Amino acid sequence: MKPHFIALAALAAASLIAFAQPKNSLPAPWIMAGKSPSRYEAGKDSDGSQTGSNGAIYLRHANGDTGSWATVMQQFNAEHYRGKRIRFQAEVMTLKVTGWAGLWMRVDSHGQPSAFYNSQDKPITGSTQWATRSVVLDVDNDADTISLGLIGGGSGTSEMRNLRVDVVGKDVPVDHFSNGAPQMNKEPVL
């Protein structure tokens, strides 16, 4: 085979592979992670052409197993939030989500999770309009890192916009899994 045909064939194959790969146009410090991030596309829709909402961050199932899940997330230093209660809030919208979607947040101390909530017990499913969602956690005095983002499972598209992280008062309840371990009685029941 002539060398220019080999080069042309290689270029065509590379183009097909690149075309088949999910798009990822997330601005730093946002990243994709999860069980199957390669099955999803993610990005920030700066002009509204992808989601219809300028500035929305989206997570869209692109291919393969619909039992998969991925997250659009970022991590930051917990120093300014130590000893405080914080709320991660965003408007979230979904389109044909077959699994579930939601906001999530985790606080790590000494490299280990010390607080975590992922909205799995309050899932967003199907197609929904923009609605404000939030996650509230306490940040330990020795916390290192805070991670937060949008999680999506199954097929469909999840989007978030108007994101905020705020320090809130102790009157704002911390999120806990509703199906978590039962609370132990403070006194014996005799």
N, CA, C and O of each residue as an XYZ file, in Angstrom:
760
protein
N       0.846     -1.168      0.000
C       0.000      0.000      0.000
C       0.891      1.231      0.000
O       1.955      1.235      0.620
N       0.462      2.259     -0.687
C       1.256      3.469     -0.788
C       1.178      4.240      0.528
O       0.139      4.230      1.187
N       2.279      4.916      0.922
C       2.320      5.617      2.208
C       1.221      6.668      2.373
O       0.697      6.832      3.474
N       0.864      7.377      1.310
C      -0.155      8.415      1.490
C      -1.547      7.810      1.721
O      -2.391      8.456      2.343
N      -1.805      6.586      1.236
C      -3.075      5.914      1.521
C      -3.120      5.462      2.979
O      -4.166      5.530      3.624
N      -1.994      5.007      3.486
C      -1.921      4.591      4.889
C      -2.156      5.795      5.791
O      -2.918      5.710      6.755
N      -1.510      6.909      5.487
C      -1.686      8.124      6.286
C      -3.130      8.605      6.218
O      -3.693      9.016      7.233
N      -3.734      8.560      5.039
C      -5.121      8.986      4.870
C      -6.061      8.068      5.648
O      -7.006      8.546      6.275
N      -5.818      6.771      5.616
C      -6.644      5.812      6.356
C      -6.516      6.052      7.867
O      -7.513      6.007      8.588
N      -5.305      6.302      8.340
C      -5.087      6.576      9.762
C      -5.793      7.854     10.185
O      -6.398      7.904     11.257
N      -5.722      8.885      9.356
C      -6.396     10.145      9.661
C      -7.909      9.949      9.699
O      -8.571     10.488     10.586
N      -8.462      9.202      8.773
C      -9.899      8.937      8.735
C     -10.327      8.163      9.979
O     -11.360      8.473     10.573
N      -9.543      7.155     10.380
C      -9.869      6.370     11.574
C      -9.822      7.242     12.824
O     -10.697      7.139     13.683
N      -8.813      8.094     12.932
C      -8.700      8.990     14.089
C      -9.870      9.956     14.139
O     -10.370     10.268     15.220
N     -10.311     10.431     12.987
C     -11.450     11.346     12.933
C     -12.720     10.664     13.402
O     -13.515     11.259     14.129
N     -12.922      9.400     12.986
C     -14.106      8.660     13.420
C     -14.083      8.405     14.919
O     -15.113      8.520     15.583
N     -12.936      8.065     15.450
C     -12.815      7.833     16.886
C     -13.097      9.127     17.639
O     -13.833      9.114     18.626
N     -12.526     10.241     17.194
C     -12.761     11.525     17.852
C     -14.226     11.911     17.768
O     -14.783     12.443     18.728
N     -14.861     11.647     16.624
C     -16.265     11.982     16.449
C     -17.146     11.143     17.371
O     -18.174     11.627     17.846
N     -16.765      9.907     17.630
C     -17.563      9.005     18.461
C     -17.399      9.282     19.948
O     -18.227      8.844     20.746
N     -16.357      9.995     20.335
C     -16.126     10.264     21.746
C     -17.080     11.343     22.252
O     -17.363     12.299     21.529
N     -17.584     11.206     23.487
C     -18.443     12.233     24.044
C     -17.710     13.566     24.144
O     -16.497     13.610     24.348
N     -18.461     14.644     23.999
C     -17.885     15.980     24.109
C     -17.695     16.322     25.572
O     -18.502     15.933     26.416
N     -16.644     17.039     25.869
C     -16.401     17.531     27.216
C     -15.801     18.916     27.088
O     -14.615     19.064     26.792
N     -16.618     19.925     27.311
C     -16.150     21.297     27.194
C     -16.317     22.032     28.516
O     -16.776     23.173     28.557
N     -15.935     21.357     29.595
C     -16.045     21.950     30.922
C     -14.902     22.911     31.180
O     -13.748     22.579     30.907
N     -15.194     24.100     31.702
C     -14.112     25.007     32.077
C     -13.491     24.554     33.403
O     -14.181     23.982     34.247
N     -12.208     24.805     33.583
C     -11.552     24.506     34.854
C     -12.222     25.363     35.928
O     -12.573     26.510     35.651
N     -12.407     24.857     37.117
C     -11.909     23.618     37.698
C     -12.893     22.454     37.601
O     -12.703     21.451     38.289
N     -13.934     22.545     36.777
C     -14.907     21.471     36.636
C     -14.290     20.278     35.927
O     -13.517     20.424     34.980
N     -14.652     19.084     36.410
C     -14.198     17.838     35.790
C     -15.372     16.864     35.752
O     -16.383     17.057     36.426
N     -15.213     15.809     34.945
C     -16.171     14.707     34.964
C     -15.540     13.546     35.705
O     -14.340     13.296     35.593
N     -16.369     12.837     36.466
C     -15.906     11.657     37.200
C     -17.104     10.720     37.332
O     -18.165     10.979     36.764
N     -16.934      9.639     38.076
C     -18.029      8.713     38.325
C     -17.724      7.323     37.832
O     -16.581      7.002     37.507
N     -18.761      6.492     37.777
C     -18.619      5.104     37.348
C     -18.288      5.015     35.868
O     -17.448      4.208     35.469
N     -18.939      5.838     35.044
C     -18.798      5.729     33.588
C     -18.764      7.103     32.910
O     -19.619      7.379     32.069
N     -17.812      7.964     33.247
C     -17.819      9.301     32.638
C     -17.665      9.278     31.121
O     -18.092     10.219     30.451
N     -17.069      8.233     30.566
C     -16.893      8.175     29.110
C     -18.212      7.981     28.373
O     -18.269      8.144     27.154
N     -19.263      7.638     29.094
C     -20.579      7.456     28.474
C     -21.396      8.758     28.467
O     -22.544      8.769     28.023
N     -20.804      9.842     28.955
C     -21.509     11.108     29.097
C     -20.772     12.238     28.389
O     -19.568     12.168     28.147
N     -21.530     13.276     28.067
C     -20.984     14.531     27.585
C     -21.246     15.560     28.671
O     -22.258     15.489     29.368
N     -20.349     16.507     28.814
C     -20.539     17.560     29.801
C     -19.933     18.836     29.258
O     -19.019     18.812     28.433
N     -20.454     19.939     29.731
C     -19.907     21.210     29.305
C     -20.633     22.366     29.944
O     -21.583     22.193     30.708
N     -20.160     23.553     29.612
C     -20.804     24.793     30.033
C     -21.345     25.451     28.781
O     -20.598     25.736     27.845
N     -22.624     25.687     28.768
C     -23.299     26.263     27.610
C     -23.229     27.785     27.688
O     -24.138     28.431     28.210
N     -22.160     28.342     27.174
C     -21.931     29.782     27.313
C     -22.897     30.624     26.506
O     -23.160     31.770     26.872
N     -23.439     30.088     25.406
C     -24.315     30.898     24.558
C     -25.759     30.396     24.499
O     -26.574     30.970     23.777
N     -26.088     29.350     25.235
C     -27.452     28.843     25.247
C     -27.781     27.876     24.128
O     -28.911     27.394     24.052
N     -26.831     27.578     23.260
C     -27.123     26.719     22.112
C     -27.273     25.246     22.478
O     -27.941     24.506     21.757
N     -26.669     24.800     23.579
C     -26.754     23.390     23.985
C     -27.948     23.118     24.887
O     -28.589     22.072     24.776
N     -28.250     24.060     25.782
C     -29.276     23.810     26.791
C     -30.419     24.806     26.754
O     -31.458     24.581     27.373
N     -30.239     25.892     26.041
C     -31.255     26.941     26.051
C     -31.080     27.902     27.206
O     -31.880     28.825     27.365
N     -30.050     27.708     28.017
C     -29.809     28.581     29.162
C     -28.343     28.991     29.182
O     -27.466     28.148     29.375
N     -28.071     30.264     28.986
C     -26.693     30.758     29.016
C     -26.043     30.420     30.347
O     -26.610     30.686     31.408
N     -24.865     29.839     30.291
C     -24.093     29.547     31.487
C     -24.433     28.249     32.185
O     -23.791     27.909     33.178
N     -25.423     27.508     31.700
C     -25.793     26.249     32.364
C     -24.691     25.212     32.163
O     -24.104     25.115     31.085
N     -24.422     24.449     33.202
C     -23.502     23.318     33.126
C     -24.367     22.082     32.927
O     -25.317     21.855     33.677
N     -24.038     21.284     31.915
C     -24.877     20.140     31.594
C     -24.098     18.836     31.655
O     -22.878     18.797     31.496
N     -24.863     17.757     31.895
C     -24.357     16.390     31.916
C     -25.365     15.577     31.120
O     -26.531     15.483     31.504
N     -24.922     14.986     30.007
C     -25.822     14.306     29.082
C     -25.293     12.913     28.774
O     -24.127     12.747     28.413
N     -26.161     11.910     28.920
C     -25.783     10.554     28.551
C     -25.565     10.517     27.047
O     -26.413     10.986     26.289
N     -24.446      9.968     26.608
C     -24.097      9.979     25.185
C     -24.199      8.613     24.538
O     -24.619      8.502     23.386
N     -23.818      7.566     25.267
C     -23.800      6.243     24.638
C     -23.682      5.140     25.673
O     -23.292      5.373     26.817
N     -24.029      3.919     25.242
C     -23.767      2.729     26.047
C     -24.792      2.470     27.131
O     -25.936      2.920     27.067
N     -24.345      1.740     28.113
C     -25.141      1.231     29.218
C     -25.876      2.353     29.947
O     -25.249      3.301     30.421
N     -27.196      2.251     30.040
C     -27.958      3.260     30.764
C     -27.966      2.996     32.268
O     -28.580      3.753     33.021
N     -27.298      1.944     32.715
C     -27.134      1.701     34.140
C     -25.929      2.453     34.701
O     -25.576      2.289     35.869
N     -25.317      3.255     33.887
C     -24.118      3.984     34.280
C     -24.484      5.284     35.005
O     -25.649      5.678     35.057
N     -23.462      5.938     35.560
C     -23.656      7.259     36.154
C     -22.348      8.044     36.066
O     -21.261      7.474     35.968
N     -22.487      9.347     36.103
C     -21.324     10.235     36.072
C     -21.667     11.502     36.844
O     -22.820     11.738     37.201
N     -20.654     12.300     37.089
C     -20.847     13.567     37.782
C     -19.996     14.650     37.138
O     -18.908     14.391     36.622
N     -20.511     15.847     37.180
C     -19.752     17.052     36.862
C     -19.433     17.646     38.216
O     -20.342     17.927     38.996
N     -18.151     17.843     38.513
C     -17.779     18.218     39.877
C     -16.567     19.130     39.908
O     -15.857     19.294     38.916
N     -16.353     19.716     41.074
C     -15.118     20.435     41.354
C     -14.789     20.270     42.831
O     -15.647     19.955     43.655
N     -13.518     20.493     43.133
C     -13.041     20.432     44.509
C     -12.346     21.742     44.834
O     -11.752     22.375     43.960
N     -12.424     22.150     46.110
C     -11.731     23.354     46.543
C     -11.305     23.212     47.993
O     -11.812     22.365     48.729
N     -10.370     24.050     48.385
C      -9.811     24.037     49.725
C     -10.888     24.439     50.734
O     -11.612     25.413     50.522
N     -10.990     23.689     51.825
C     -12.022     23.924     52.835
C     -11.653     24.981     53.861
O     -12.463     25.299     54.732
N     -10.453     25.530     53.781
C      -9.930     26.424     54.829
C     -10.908     27.527     55.241
O     -11.099     27.747     56.437
N     -11.518     28.211     54.311
C     -12.399     29.340     54.640
C     -13.756     28.914     55.191
O     -14.534     29.754     55.645
N     -14.043     27.616     55.155
C     -15.347     27.127     55.592
C     -15.270     26.248     56.837
O     -16.294     25.749     57.302
N     -14.069     26.054     57.381
C     -13.915     25.177     58.548
C     -14.765     25.651     59.718
O     -14.816     26.839     60.037
N     -15.433     24.682     60.349
C     -16.264     24.974     61.507
C     -17.588     25.643     61.164
O     -18.292     26.112     62.058
N     -17.936     25.694     59.883
C     -19.160     26.380     59.460
C     -20.109     25.397     58.778
O     -19.719     24.300     58.378
N     -21.341     25.817     58.660
C     -22.346     25.062     57.907
C     -22.478     25.748     56.551
O     -22.655     26.964     56.477
N     -22.392     24.960     55.475
C     -22.479     25.553     54.141
C     -23.596     24.917     53.316
O     -23.988     23.768     53.518
N     -24.083     25.723     52.377
C     -25.122     25.253     51.470
C     -24.633     25.423     50.032
O     -24.230     26.513     49.625
N     -24.676     24.334     49.276
C     -24.450     24.363     47.832
C     -25.838     24.393     47.214
O     -26.650     23.496     47.441
N     -26.103     25.435     46.428
C     -27.424     25.629     45.854
C     -27.308     25.909     44.362
O     -26.375     26.575     43.913
N     -28.262     25.393     43.606
C     -28.304     25.639     42.161
C     -29.718     25.399     41.672
O     -30.505     24.708     42.319
N     -30.030     25.975     40.529
C     -31.256     25.620     39.833
C     -30.918     24.401     38.978
O     -29.901     24.384     38.284
N     -31.774     23.383     39.031
C     -31.545     22.134     38.303
C     -32.749     21.855     37.407
O     -33.896     22.091     37.788
N     -32.465     21.350     36.214
C     -33.496     20.968     35.259
C     -33.074     19.652     34.637
O     -31.884     19.416     34.430
N     -34.049     18.783     34.335
C     -33.729     17.501     33.708
C     -34.591     17.290     32.472
O     -35.680     17.850     32.342
N     -34.072     16.466     31.569
C     -34.792     16.109     30.351
C     -34.644     14.607     30.126
O     -33.555     14.119     29.824
N     -35.746     13.885     30.276
C     -35.801     12.445     30.012
C     -34.766     11.639     30.800
O     -34.150     10.723     30.254
N     -34.575     11.970     32.061
C     -33.639     11.231     32.916
C     -34.290      9.915     33.322
O     -35.328      9.908     33.983
N     -33.676      8.798     32.924
C     -34.240      7.476     33.220
C     -33.798      6.934     34.574
O     -34.500      6.118     35.170
N     -32.659      7.372     35.058
C     -32.192      6.967     36.380
C     -32.597      8.034     37.382
O     -33.768      8.148     37.743
N     -31.639      8.801     37.821
C     -31.924      9.916     38.714
C     -30.810     10.935     38.611
O     -29.715     10.634     38.135
N     -31.099     12.141     39.062
C     -30.121     13.221     39.075
C     -30.265     13.981     40.388
O     -31.290     13.890     41.065
N     -29.230     14.727     40.734
C     -29.295     15.556     41.934
C     -27.981     16.246     42.208
O     -26.949     15.912     41.625
N     -28.032     17.213     43.104
C     -26.818     17.865     43.578
C     -26.184     16.989     44.652
O     -26.865     16.198     45.304
N     -24.881     17.138     44.827
C     -24.203     16.392     45.879
C     -23.059     17.241     46.422
O     -22.588     18.172     45.768
N     -22.622     16.898     47.636
C     -21.473     17.573     48.242
C     -20.822     16.611     49.227
O     -21.491     15.791     49.856
N     -19.491     16.732     49.348
C     -18.723     15.910     50.291
C     -17.663     16.777     50.936
O     -17.056     17.622     50.277
N     -17.438     16.569     52.222
C     -16.366     17.233     52.972
C     -15.375     16.160     53.372
O     -15.756     15.130     53.928
N     -14.097     16.401     53.091
C     -13.036     15.462     53.472
C     -12.155     16.078     54.547
O     -11.782     17.249     54.476
N     -11.830     15.263     55.542
C     -10.885     15.637     56.599
C      -9.797     14.581     56.627
O     -10.085     13.387     56.709
N      -8.551     15.016     56.561
C      -7.402     14.097     56.537
C      -7.540     13.073     55.413
O      -7.159     11.913     55.568
N      -8.091     13.514     54.276
C      -8.212     12.647     53.111
C      -9.349     11.643     53.160
O      -9.475     10.812     52.260
N     -10.182     11.702     54.198
C     -11.303     10.775     54.342
C     -12.618     11.553     54.404
O     -12.663     12.632     54.994
N     -13.687     11.022     53.807
C     -14.978     11.717     53.879
C     -15.451     11.868     55.326
O     -15.472     10.898     56.083
N     -15.827     13.083     55.700
C     -16.371     13.317     57.041
C     -17.841     13.719     56.977
O     -18.550     13.618     57.979
N     -18.310     14.172     55.816
C     -19.723     14.491     55.606
C     -20.020     14.282     54.123
O     -19.204     14.616     53.264
N     -21.205     13.723     53.830
C     -21.549     13.432     52.445
C     -23.060     13.396     52.278
O     -23.783     12.882     53.132
N     -23.520     13.948     51.167
C     -24.928     13.828     50.796
C     -25.025     13.944     49.283
O     -24.397     14.821     48.689
N     -25.822     13.048     48.635
C     -25.896     13.077     47.171
C     -27.316     13.136     46.602
O     -27.495     12.885     45.410
N     -28.307     13.452     47.390
C     -29.694     13.626     46.931
C     -30.344     12.341     46.415
O     -31.431     12.403     45.840
N     -29.722     11.200     46.600
C     -30.288      9.956     46.080
C     -31.641      9.639     46.713
O     -32.473      8.976     46.094
N     -31.864     10.102     47.931
C     -33.159      9.859     48.561
C     -34.200     10.912     48.177
O     -35.356     10.821     48.591
N     -33.796     11.911     47.387
C     -34.711     12.916     46.831
C     -34.391     13.065     45.346
O     -34.024     14.150     44.895
N     -34.529     11.977     44.585
C     -34.062     11.991     43.201
C     -34.901     12.893     42.292
O     -36.097     13.084     42.508
N     -34.247     13.433     41.285
C     -34.935     14.146     40.219
C     -34.982     13.165     39.051
O     -33.941     12.668     38.621
N     -36.173     12.881     38.535
C     -36.319     11.911     37.451
C     -37.176     12.501     36.342
O     -37.881     13.492     36.533
N     -37.095     11.868     35.181
C     -37.922     12.288     34.058
C     -37.505     13.639     33.515
O     -36.317     13.955     33.450
N     -38.491     14.435     33.126
C     -38.261     15.783     32.607
C     -38.862     16.779     33.582
O     -40.038     16.679     33.933
N     -38.062     17.737     34.020
C     -38.510     18.723     35.007
C     -38.130     20.124     34.545
O     -37.215     20.305     33.741
N     -38.841     21.094     35.063
C     -38.513     22.500     34.826
C     -37.417     22.915     35.806
O     -37.096     22.176     36.738
N     -36.848     24.097     35.591
C     -35.837     24.617     36.505
C     -36.432     24.739     37.907
O     -37.507     25.313     38.082
N     -35.734     24.200     38.895
C     -36.148     24.284     40.294
C     -34.902     24.416     41.158
O     -33.874     23.802     40.873
N     -34.995     25.210     42.204
C     -33.861     25.400     43.113
C     -33.715     24.165     43.993
O     -34.673     23.713     44.620
N     -32.514     23.637     44.027
C     -32.160     22.488     44.864
C     -30.948     22.880     45.700
O     -30.217     23.806     45.346
N     -30.737     22.177     46.804
C     -29.575     22.501     47.637
C     -29.135     21.295     48.451
O     -29.880     20.334     48.642
N     -27.899     21.382     48.922
C     -27.312     20.413     49.842
C     -26.645     21.215     50.948
O     -25.904     22.159     50.671
N     -26.903     20.846     52.204
C     -26.331     21.542     53.356
C     -25.524     20.543     54.183
O     -26.027     19.481     54.552
N     -24.267     20.892     54.472
C     -23.401     20.048     55.306
C     -22.609     20.910     56.279
O     -22.381     22.095     56.036
N     -22.193     20.298     57.386
C     -21.265     20.933     58.312
C     -19.846     20.609     57.876
O     -19.550     19.488     57.464
N     -18.968     21.609     57.974
C     -17.559     21.443     57.609
C     -16.759     21.322     58.909
O     -16.768     22.232     59.738
N     -16.070     20.195     59.078
C     -15.262     19.971     60.274
C     -14.188     21.048     60.426
O     -13.787     21.689     59.455
N     -13.734     21.230     61.661
C     -12.671     22.205     61.936
C     -11.340     21.822     61.299
O     -10.474     22.675     61.105
N     -11.175     20.535     60.972
C      -9.924     20.087     60.350
C     -10.126     19.637     58.900
O      -9.321     18.874     58.365
N     -11.193     20.107     58.275
C     -11.495     19.702     56.896
C     -10.421     20.186     55.928
O      -9.872     21.277     56.078
N     -10.134     19.347     54.929
C      -9.141     19.676     53.900
C      -9.803     20.185     52.625
O      -9.422     21.220     52.078
N     -10.810     19.430     52.159
C     -11.349     19.615     50.820
C     -12.863     19.541     50.833
O     -13.458     18.781     51.597
N     -13.473     20.341     49.978
C     -14.912     20.252     49.732
C     -15.080     19.918     48.258
O     -14.478     20.559     47.397
N     -15.895     18.922     47.972
C     -16.217     18.520     46.604
C     -17.712     18.698     46.424
O     -18.489     18.443     47.343
N     -18.115     19.137     45.235
C     -19.539     19.319     44.972
C     -19.820     19.190     43.488
O     -18.918     19.316     42.660
N     -21.078     18.938     43.159
C     -21.410     18.835     41.753
C     -22.822     18.365     41.501
O     -23.687     18.380     42.376
N     -23.017     17.941     40.253
C     -24.284     17.427     39.751
C     -24.038     15.990     39.325
O     -23.109     15.710     38.568
N     -24.878     15.072     39.816
C     -24.748     13.663     39.471
C     -25.921     13.273     38.578
O     -27.043     13.742     38.768
N     -25.648     12.416     37.609
C     -26.699     11.926     36.727
C     -26.534     10.441     36.491
O     -25.427      9.966     36.237
N     -27.628      9.709     36.574
C     -27.596      8.279     36.323
C     -28.585      7.893     35.244
O     -29.670      8.467     35.154
N     -28.215      6.926     34.427
C     -29.076      6.503     33.335
C     -28.950      7.439     32.157
O     -27.965      8.167     32.030
N     -29.955      7.418     31.291
C     -29.903      8.288     30.121
C     -30.626      9.596     30.414
O     -31.270      9.749     31.452
N     -30.508     10.537     29.481
C     -31.133     11.839     29.632
C     -30.100     12.914     29.888
O     -28.895     12.670     29.831
N     -30.594     14.107     30.170
C     -29.743     15.282     30.388
C     -30.110     15.944     31.701
O     -31.289     16.099     32.017
N     -29.101     16.333     32.464
C     -29.273     17.102     33.696
C     -28.493     18.397     33.530
O     -27.399     18.400     32.965
N     -29.050     19.488     34.018
C     -28.402     20.785     33.893
C     -28.498     21.542     35.210
O     -29.431     21.342     35.989
N     -27.515     22.419     35.449
C     -27.571     23.287     36.621
C     -27.075     24.671     36.231
O     -26.214     24.822     35.365
N     -27.640     25.677     36.891
C     -27.263     27.071     36.650
C     -27.445     27.849     37.944
O     -28.036     27.355     38.905
N     -26.928     29.072     37.953
C     -27.041     29.961     39.123
C     -26.549     29.280     40.399
O     -27.252     29.234     41.408
N     -25.329     28.756     40.330
C     -24.727     28.045     41.452
C     -24.251     29.013     42.520
O     -23.797     30.119     42.228
N     -24.368     28.563     43.780
C     -23.890     29.353     44.919
C     -23.373     28.418     46.004
O     -23.859     27.297     46.154
N     -22.401     28.880     46.746
C     -21.977     28.233     47.987
C     -22.006     29.319     49.044
O     -21.302     30.323     48.933
N     -22.827     29.116     50.076
C     -23.001     30.119     51.127
C     -22.821     29.491     52.495
O     -23.133     28.319     52.705
N     -22.313     30.289     53.420
C     -22.318     29.908     54.827
C     -23.718     30.204     55.331
O     -24.255     31.285     55.089
N     -24.312     29.238     56.036
C     -25.662     29.405     56.567
C     -25.644     29.194     58.069
O     -24.684     28.652     58.617
N     -26.699     29.621     58.729
C     -26.806     29.483     60.178
C     -27.135     28.062     60.604
O     -27.527     27.222     59.793
N     -26.967     27.818     61.883
C     -27.259     26.487     62.431
C     -28.749     26.183     62.417
O     -29.152     25.050     62.679
N     -29.585     27.200     62.109
C     -31.023     26.979     61.998
C     -31.392     26.282     60.684
O     -32.504     25.773     60.545
N     -30.467     26.259     59.721
C     -30.701     25.569     58.455
C     -30.304     24.107     58.653
O     -29.150     23.832     58.983
N     -31.231     23.160     58.460
C     -30.908     21.754     58.742
C     -29.883     21.160     57.778
O     -29.846     21.497     56.594
N     -29.066     20.279     58.310
C     -28.083     19.540     57.529
C     -28.807     18.409     56.807
O     -29.726     17.804     57.360
N     -28.394     18.123     55.572
C     -28.989     17.016     54.826
C     -28.432     15.685     55.306
O     -27.226     15.520     55.489
N     -29.338     14.748     55.504
C     -29.017     13.366     55.870
C     -29.842     12.465     54.986
O     -30.920     12.861     54.543
N     -29.373     11.279     54.720
C     -30.144     10.321     53.955
C     -31.353      9.898     54.774
O     -31.220      9.503     55.932
N     -32.524      9.980     54.175
C     -33.745      9.628     54.907
C     -33.838      8.133     55.173
O     -34.524      7.709     56.103
N     -33.153      7.333     54.364
C     -33.184      5.887     54.582
C     -31.910      5.402     55.270
O     -31.552      4.228     55.170
N     -31.238      6.299     55.959
C     -29.984      5.956     56.631
C     -30.213      5.111     57.864
O     -31.323      4.643     58.116
N     -29.173      4.925     58.613
C     -29.241      4.104     59.819
C     -30.210      4.724     60.821
O     -30.210      5.941     61.009
N     -31.014      3.919     61.451
C     -31.941      4.459     62.452
C     -31.176      5.092     63.610
O     -30.081      4.662     63.974
N     -31.790      6.122     64.172
C     -31.178      6.788     65.316
C     -31.293      5.908     66.561
O     -32.331      5.292     66.804
N     -30.246      5.860     67.322
C     -30.241      5.058     68.553
C     -30.985      5.830     69.649
O     -30.862      7.050     69.759
N     -31.745      5.106     70.443
C     -32.445      5.720     71.575
C     -31.435      6.273     72.553
O     -30.366      5.698     72.756
N     -31.784      7.397     73.160
C     -30.886      7.992     74.169
C     -31.052      7.311     75.516
O     -30.159      7.368     76.362
N     -32.185      6.672     75.711
C     -32.481      5.961     76.962
C     -32.975      4.566     76.609
O     -33.521      4.369     75.523
N     -32.799      3.603     77.490
C     -33.332      2.271     77.213
C     -34.857      2.282     77.222
O     -35.484      3.043     77.959
N     -35.430      1.438     76.404
C     -36.874      1.242     76.396
C     -37.127     -0.050     77.138
O     -36.779     -1.128     76.656
N     -37.737      0.053     78.321
C     -37.941     -1.130     79.182
C     -39.387     -1.503     79.290
O     -39.726     -2.469     79.973
